[in-house]
Amino acid sequence: MIEVRDLEKSYAGFPALKRISFTIPEGEVTGFLGPNGAGKTTTLRMLMGLIAPTSGAAIVVGHPPGSPRGLARIGALVENPAFYPYLSGRDNLSVIALYAGVPGAHIDDALNEVGLLPRAHDRYSTYSLGMKQRLGVAAALIKEPELLILDEPTNGLDPQGMVEMRDLIRDLGSADRTVLLSSHLMNEVQQLCDRIGVIQSGRLIAQGTVDEIRGGVELLVRAAPLEQAQTTLRQLLGLGAVRAEDGVLYLQVDSSRAPEISRLLVTSGCDLSELRPTERSLEDVFLQLTGEESGP
């Protein structure tokens, strides 16, 4: 659905994106995860043809970014939606449909899909922030797009609005659509996405499925002396399979080997106090990848 090769963007000599390359398959929900200013919105704007790259190339739904034939197959909500405050939700979408050459029959379908059909005749100015965001998604849906691009779709919403938007995106992703969204909220990306790209300072530092990025299930081992346990397990499993963190060992090994590991540690003279499967959160992985700390 999207192919990007060595995409770069500089502003007055400052590199906002640094040779990023990725492929987004059809029919999946893919998330760009990164802090504010990492380059997420710049990437999405280039894929839409709103800004030109400094170098590199991209193909979006079979066409160069900004191609009219490509844009006809894309729906997007990039940054904050803008509508006429004195018009109703339906009338705002009617204006968009007119300019996009979209049949008016699509409007009620889009409003229904985002749960706004009962409030379709109300003025936009009376909508809550969550409703305004959902109307923005409806505007992206009226073309019945194959690809849906959403930039920070839960930004500024209260907790209830965030839940509602996540449920909506989950439903959209279960249909015959490809969804690309950006977010700085790791829990959000972990809940919604099949595939993730981690962006930091304009670089794509990791990409893969959620399980690939998180590394799957690990075995947590708490034993003393720690150094002896670490040496023993590295001899068994290999150097790269054993990670020490905050006085605990994490083993990248199938949990079925737990009895074997337990016996080995005990017979080698280690005191084993804990051995259990554990899954790294996306936040843990992100902090490890970026070298950031998780707070005081």
C-alpha positions, 0 to 999 in steps of 0.5 A, a space after each residue: 500500500 505504501 513504499 518509502 525509500 530513503 526519504 529525507 526532508 530538511 528545513 533551512 539546512 535542518 534535517 527533519 527526516 533522515 533517510 527513512 525507508 519502510 513498507 506498509 502492507 495492505 489491510 493492516 493498522 500501522 502506527 508511527 510512534 515517537 515523541 513530539 517533533 520526531 518527524 511523524 507529521 512531516 512523514 505523513 504530510 509528504 505521503 499526502 503530497 502536502 510537502 515535497 521531500 528533499 530527497 528520496 521517493 515514495 509510492 502511495 496506493 500505486 501513485 506518487 504522493 499528491 497524485 490526483 488518482 492516488 488522493 482519490 483513494 486516500 482519506 486523511 486527518 492530518 493535524 486538527 480538523 477545520 470546519 465551518 462552526 455555523 454549519 451542521 456536521 452534515 452540511 460541513 461534509 456536504 461542502 467537502 463532498 462537493 469539492 471532492 466530487 463525492 456522491 452525497 449518499 456517502 455522507 450519512 454512511 460516514 456519519 453513521 460509521 463514526 457515530 455522529 448520525 444522531 447529531 448530524 443536524 447540530 451545528 459544529 460549534 456545539 460539538 465536543 472536542 471528541 465529536 469534532 475529531 470524529 467528524 474529521 474522521 468522517 470527512 476522511 471516510 466520505 471518499 470510501 478510501 482504501 488508505 486512511 491516514 490519521 495524525 495523532 487522532 486522540 490528541 487533546 481528548 479527555 479519557 472517555 474521548 480517547 476510548 471512543 476514538 480508539 474503539 472507532 479506529 479499531 473498527 475502521 482497521 477491521 474493515 477492508 482498509 489500511 490505516 496509518 496513524 501517528 501517535 506519541 502515546 505508546 499504550 495507544 499504539 500497542 492497543 491499536 496497531 498490527 505493525 509499528 515504526 519507531 521514529 526518533 529525531 527524524 530517524 526510523 530506529 525500529 520497525 516490525 509487528 508489535 510482537 517483534 518490537 516487544 520481543 515476545 515473552 521473556 523469562 524473568 529470573 531473580 537469583 543471587 549472586 546475580 553475576 554467577 547466575 548471569 554467567 551460568 545462563 549465558 553459558 547455557 543460552 548464549 550471550 545475546 539471550 540474557 539481559 540484566 536490568 535493575 538486579 533482574 535477569 531477562 531471558 529471551 527463551 521459550 518459557 517451556 525451558 523454565 524447569 531446566 533453567 531452575 535446575 541449572 541455577 540451583 545446582 550451580 549454587 545460586 539462590 533462586 527466588 523468582 522465575 516467571 514469564 513476563 512481557 515487555 511493554 512497548 514503553 519499556 522497549 521504546 525507552 530502551 531503543 531511544 536511551 531515554 529514562 522513565 522518569 525520577 
